[in-house]
């Protein structure tokens, strides 16, 4: 399908110093999320831009044998033709692209894709170029008022606070090398070589891990890591199996088991710090253990709110998707994978989750990249369309509140967090989070909600430990930046947690 749009505006429609371009725009729709756009600019507009460029140049042009600005115009045009044509090409492209995207009937989600160097400004005739651009899919907004929802109600018990307190103190435990056999919960300093038969796949340098039942990697998991390594001692070499993810980028390796040979460099036993007045003061100027427990409880409440929001969101999107089907091209999904992962990590951070939990989440998502990203994109497109219909957007104070929560978690200043987000382009992801949360709140407010108590499973701190290592390196993964402090961990503690610090 194609459409042709003529755009002819009079001088009164725009500021006199920058008249709008006359354009002919043809839009092809090869896919619901892709547009191929052909832009034609009449010769008269090209000549107008050339004249304006030469008019600006001729008054100051330096031509041998003539005083500045005194050279004949034709000589100036001949000598500076290549430079001016390149400048005019850039100006025409920039202005026309801006005009096309502002007036288009599609909503772009990416930058125009074209080869700048291959485009030439002709000496005669119209200036014509084309580009591809990814857009939001077109679909009818599903009916979202009056949904029937079940809201999980989770209660925080004192036992939950006890477990969380142990996690906080564990970040400041004293570690001592030991000759005693390793037990669940101990720290191990290990190296590992991964092989498929005789073929070496990768090697993991010294990595400090917690001895847990499972070890999660970026593209696989060692299911029996606890059973395998319990009882090991310094110097032991133990071989087990790692199962590669079912969603591995290499289809031939999906779900395959490979050999992992772990070498134990050290076994480290930990001793938790005592809650002395001095330690409480260093931890965050707490005056009592109860004050610290209250701080930890608030962090747990943030996590509960996150789980509740996610449960409602999953239920809402599941119902809305049933009446809003649309295709997503694999290329779009692949390009959006890293962005969606970053966005989810920010959401976990602002909700008070610890870095171990975030690593497990990241690894689980990397092991099923395409399906996870596709689901997230579908959610985003539906919620964004509802936001547009209802004129829901993020307010300046909401950005500040989100940044403040992330800053509190990472023990950095809000100003520094904002600067980094602006530099890395993550402010757009932050905006999406705020908007989508407001849309979910609107849907819940208009829904028939039934509350249902959550039956919690007993939490095991030794269930799984995650590390960022690819058994088979198929792509470059930037390291997910880690917060300086763990979940529930106050600022100002005397010792630093044993995780990789964020690199600015």
NORKA-V833194 format. One record per residue. N is the residue number from 0. NEAR is the number of other ideal C-beta (glycine too) atoms within 10 Angstrom. Layout:
n:N near:NEAR
n:N near:NEAR
//
This chain:
n:0 near:6
n:1 near:9
n:2 near:11
n:3 near:10
n:4 near:13
n:5 near:8
n:6 near:14
n:7 near:11
n:8 near:13
n:9 near:8
n:10 near:9
n:11 near:8
n:12 near:9
n:13 near:12
n:14 near:9
n:15 near:7
n:16 near:5
n:17 near:8
n:18 near:15
n:19 near:18
n:20 near:22
n:21 near:15
n:22 near:20
n:23 near:16
n:24 near:18
n:25 near:14
n:26 near:20
n:27 near:15
n:28 near:15
n:29 near:11
n:30 near:16
n:31 near:15
n:32 near:24
n:33 near:19
n:34 near:20
n:35 near:16
n:36 near:20
n:37 near:15
n:38 near:24
n:39 near:18
n:40 near:21
n:41 near:16
n:42 near:12
n:43 near:9
n:44 near:20
n:45 near:22
n:46 near:11
n:47 near:16
n:48 near:20
n:49 near:18
n:50 near:11
n:51 near:12
n:52 near:18
n:53 near:17
n:54 near:10
n:55 near:12
n:56 near:17
n:57 near:18
n:58 near:10
n:59 near:9
n:60 near:19
n:61 near:12
n:62 near:17
n:63 near:6
n:64 near:7
n:65 near:13
n:66 near:8
n:67 near:10
n:68 near:13
n:69 near:11
n:70 near:19
n:71 near:11
n:72 near:12
n:73 near:8
n:74 near:14
n:75 near:21
n:76 near:17
n:77 near:10
n:78 near:15
n:79 near:19
n:80 near:13
n:81 near:8
n:82 near:11
n:83 near:19
n:84 near:17
n:85 near:12
n:86 near:17
n:87 near:21
n:88 near:18
n:89 near:13
n:90 near:13
n:91 near:22
n:92 near:20
n:93 near:10
n:94 near:17
n:95 near:21
n:96 near:18
n:97 near:11
n:98 near:17
n:99 near:21
n:100 near:15
n:101 near:7
n:102 near:12
n:103 near:17
n:104 near:10
n:105 near:18
n:106 near:14
n:107 near:14
n:108 near:18
n:109 near:14
n:110 near:11
n:111 near:18
n:112 near:11
n:113 near:17
n:114 near:8
n:115 near:9
n:116 near:6
n:117 near:7
n:118 near:16
n:119 near:12
n:120 near:19
n:121 near:11
n:122 near:8
n:123 near:6
n:124 near:10
n:125 near:14
n:126 near:21
n:127 near:13
n:128 near:22
n:129 near:14
n:130 near:18
n:131 near:14
n:132 near:22
n:133 near:20
n:134 near:20
n:135 near:18
n:136 near:23
n:137 near:14
n:138 near:14
n:139 near:8
n:140 near:14
n:141 near:16
n:142 near:11
n:143 near:20
n:144 near:9
n:145 near:9
n:146 near:18
n:147 near:10
n:148 near:16
n:149 near:12
n:150 near:15
n:151 near:16
n:152 near:11
n:153 near:17
n:154 near:9
n:155 near:16
n:156 near:10
n:157 near:8
n:158 near:11
n:159 near:18
n:160 near:18
n:161 near:11
n:162 near:15
n:163 near:22
n:164 near:18
n:165 near:12
n:166 near:18
n:167 near:25
n:168 near:19
n:169 near:20
n:170 near:22
n:171 near:20
n:172 near:17
n:173 near:11
n:174 near:15
n:175 near:11
n:176 near:12
n:177 near:16
n:178 near:7
n:179 near:10
n:180 near:13
n:181 near:23
n:182 near:14
n:183 near:16
n:184 near:14
n:185 near:22
n:186 near:22
n:187 near:23
n:188 near:17
n:189 near:24
n:190 near:15
n:191 near:25
n:192 near:16
n:193 near:22
n:194 near:16
n:195 near:15
n:196 near:8
n:197 near:6
n:198 near:8
n:199 near:10
n:200 near:19
n:201 near:16
n:202 near:12
n:203 near:19
n:204 near:8
n:205 near:11
n:206 near:16
n:207 near:15
n:208 near:19
n:209 near:22
n:210 near:23
n:211 near:21
n:212 near:17
n:213 near:16
n:214 near:31
n:215 near:25
n:216 near:25
n:217 near:20
n:218 near:26
n:219 near:28
n:220 near:21
n:221 near:22
n:222 near:18
n:223 near:14
n:224 near:25
n:225 near:21
n:226 near:12
n:227 near:18
n:228 near:26
n:229 near:15
n:230 near:12
n:231 near:20
n:232 near:13
n:233 near:16
n:234 near:10
n:235 near:17
n:236 near:11
n:237 near:16
n:238 near:12
n:239 near:18
n:240 near:14
n:241 near:21
n:242 near:16
n:243 near:23
n:244 near:22
n:245 near:11
n:246 near:17
n:247 near:22
n:248 near:16
n:249 near:11
n:250 near:7
n:251 near:6
n:252 near:18
n:253 near:13
n:254 near:11
n:255 near:17
n:256 near:13
n:257 near:19
n:258 near:15
n:259 near:23
n:260 near:14
n:261 near:24
n:262 near:17
n:263 near:18
n:264 near:17
n:265 near:18
n:266 near:25
n:267 near:21
n:268 near:16
n:269 near:16
n:270 near:10
n:271 near:14
n:272 near:20
n:273 near:9
n:274 near:16
n:275 near:10
n:276 near:11
n:277 near:11
n:278 near:17
n:279 near:19
n:280 near:13
n:281 near:17
n:282 near:22
n:283 near:15
n:284 near:11
n:285 near:20
n:286 near:10
n:287 near:11
n:288 near:13
n:289 near:9
n:290 near:14
n:291 near:22
n:292 near:19
n:293 near:12
n:294 near:16
n:295 near:24
n:296 near:17
n:297 near:12
n:298 near:22
n:299 near:19
n:300 near:13
n:301 near:17
n:302 near:21
n:303 near:19
n:304 near:13
n:305 near:16
n:306 near:13
n:307 near:16
n:308 near:17
n:309 near:14
n:310 near:17
n:311 near:21
n:312 near:18
n:313 near:12
n:314 near:18
n:315 near:21
n:316 near:22
n:317 near:10
n:318 near:17
n:319 near:21
n:320 near:16
n:321 near:9
n:322 near:13
n:323 near:17
n:324 near:9
n:325 near:14
n:326 near:9
n:327 near:19
n:328 near:15
n:329 near:9
n:330 near:12
n:331 near:21
n:332 near:20
n:333 near:14
n:334 near:14
n:335 near:20
n:336 near:20
n:337 near:14
n:338 near:17
n:339 near:22
n:340 near:20
n:341 near:18
n:342 near:19
n:343 near:18
n:344 near:22
n:345 near:20
n:346 near:22
n:347 near:20
n:348 near:24
n:349 near:21
n:350 near:21
n:351 near:25
n:352 near:23
n:353 near:26
n:354 near:23
n:355 near:21
n:356 near:18
n:357 near:19
n:358 near:21
n:359 near:19
n:360 near:19
n:361 near:22
n:362 near:22
n:363 near:15
n:364 near:20
n:365 near:25
n:366 near:21
n:367 near:14
n:368 near:21
n:369 near:14
n:370 near:12
n:371 near:19
n:372 near:22
n:373 near:17
n:374 near:17
n:375 near:20
n:376 near:21
n:377 near:18
n:378 near:20
n:379 near:19
n:380 near:21
n:381 near:24
n:382 near:25
n:383 near:18
n:384 near:21
n:385 near:21
n:386 near:18
n:387 near:15
n:388 near:11
n:389 near:13
n:390 near:6
n:391 near:17
n:392 near:12
n:393 near:19
n:394 near:10
n:395 near:7
n:396 near:8
n:397 near:17
n:398 near:16
n:399 near:12
n:400 near:13
n:401 near:24
n:402 near:21
n:403 near:15
n:404 near:18
n:405 near:21
n:406 near:20
n:407 near:19
n:408 near:27
n:409 near:18
n:410 near:14
n:411 near:18
n:412 near:12
n:413 near:16
n:414 near:10
n:415 near:13
n:416 near:23
n:417 near:20
n:418 near:12
n:419 near:16
n:420 near:19
n:421 near:10
n:422 near:10
n:423 near:12
n:424 near:10
n:425 near:18
n:426 near:16
n:427 near:11
n:428 near:19
n:429 near:22
n:430 near:15
n:431 near:20
n:432 near:18
n:433 near:18
n:434 near:20
n:435 near:24
n:436 near:17
n:437 near:19
n:438 near:23
n:439 near:19
n:440 near:13
n:441 near:17
n:442 near:22
n:443 near:18
n:444 near:9
n:445 near:12
n:446 near:19
n:447 near:8
n:448 near:14
n:449 near:9
n:450 near:9
n:451 near:11
n:452 near:9
n:453 near:14
n:454 near:7
n:455 near:12
n:456 near:7
n:457 near:6
n:458 near:11
n:459 near:11
n:460 near:15
n:461 near:15
n:462 near:13
n:463 near:22
n:464 near:21
n:465 near:24
n:466 near:19
n:467 near:17
n:468 near:21
n:469 near:20
n:470 near:27
n:471 near:18
n:472 near:12
n:473 near:12
n:474 near:12
n:475 near:6
n:476 near:16
n:477 near:8
n:478 near:10
n:479 near:17
n:480 near:17
n:481 near:20
n:482 near:25
n:483 near:18
n:484 near:23
n:485 near:23
n:486 near:25
n:487 near:25
n:488 near:25
n:489 near:20
n:490 near:15
n:491 near:12
n:492 near:20
n:493 near:11
n:494 near:13
n:495 near:11
n:496 near:19
n:497 near:15
n:498 near:17
n:499 near:12
n:500 near:11
n:501 near:14
n:502 near:7
n:503 near:9
//
